[in-house]
Amino acid sequence: MPEGDTLWSIAARLSPALVGRTVSSFRAASPALVSTARHHRVRGSTIIAVEARGKHLLVRFSTGVALHTHLGMTGSWHLYRRGSRWRQPAHLARVVVEAGEVLAVCFVPRVVELVPQQDEPEHRSLAGLGPDVVAPAFDVEAAGEGLKARGTAQIGAALLDQTALSGIGNIYKSEVLFLCGTDPFAPVAALDADRLRKIVETAHRLMRKSATGGARLALTERSRRYWVYGRAGRPCRRCATLIRRARQGTPSRSTYWCPTCQPAAG
């Protein structure tokens, strides 16, 4: 599933192509979405912003409504020039926003809907989001304090709680905890303020670097040479101990760690 750095990269790619343009056509696979778009006069409106919020993307229109998408495991946003060939089959497109010569196409997202701006404070997915780890103004100190409030929750599960911090997913969870030498199953309450601050700061630094065009994580994304993620049963790159994998949290997600570099307390 795309994590927050990927959503910020998508927003950075869509924004210069769309913002300030007039919507000449809005097409959707869902008749209900088409009806909602007609009600909110999306066609003929101006695109005023493209924003990432955690793992969510919002395309804002001048009529006070936003196109909200969550890509899930398989979704993607593409940009095309009118008349150019698409890289995905047309039947997989769930929404097409046409603005002049530019088409923004979202393929198979988990969520696609139009949300009136006044409804966002009560929205089931958007209202409760914690601080966005990738945001330039992210407050490391405040985020560390907020994470501390998760008490008995295991730190690996707490990092995936989007109401605590938004944007972190499975890859960064495992990689950040490895880089910070932290047992993913340690209760948050057992970690001191300095350790929590280090975890939060590391996540922000790495994800921000990736979102702004830097290399993802510590190694190369092209070769997917992660420290621990996806490497169960293979030797740790630092100490040669075999990397372990277990399910963690609700819903359960895979966690990868090195039992030597990330020793359990006690």
Secondary structure by P-SEA (a helix, b strand, c coil): cccaaaaaaaaaaaaaacccccccbbbbccaaaaaaaaaacccccccccccccccbbbbcccccccbbbbbccccbbbbbccccccccccccccbbbbcccbbbbbccccbbbbbccccccccccccccccccccccccaaaaaaaaaacccccaaaaaacccccccccaaaaaaaaaaaccccccccccccaaaaaaaaaaaaaaaaaaaacccccccccccccccccccccccccccccbbbbbbbcccbbbbbbbcccccccc
